[in-house]
Amino acid sequence: MGRGAEQGNLAEMIPKELQPELPVVHITSISRKDVISAGFYDCPVYVTSARGATYVFLAKLKMESEEYDHKLWILSGMCIVMAPE
């Protein structure tokens, strides 16, 4: 469900779409020593939109480039909510 060249990357949301669904994501685990943090956003994952105590884990989402500022996503309050609401 990517948008052209943005496929597979974290991208700006479509206007007036407040809670877009996350497409199917392939998840793999790696050793902590092999973790690459440049070009990735540490996205919090919650069970419900109440956040707080429903925190589950931190997902690394690929951004458009390594120079892209991850603080933009932090300020926008970007997270993944696992329960459809």
Buried (B, 14 or more C-beta within 10 A) or exposed (E): EEEEEEEEBBBEEEEEEEEEEEEEEEEEEEEEEEEEEEBBBEBBBBEEEEEEEBEEEEBBBEBBEEEBEBEEBEEEEBBBBEEEE
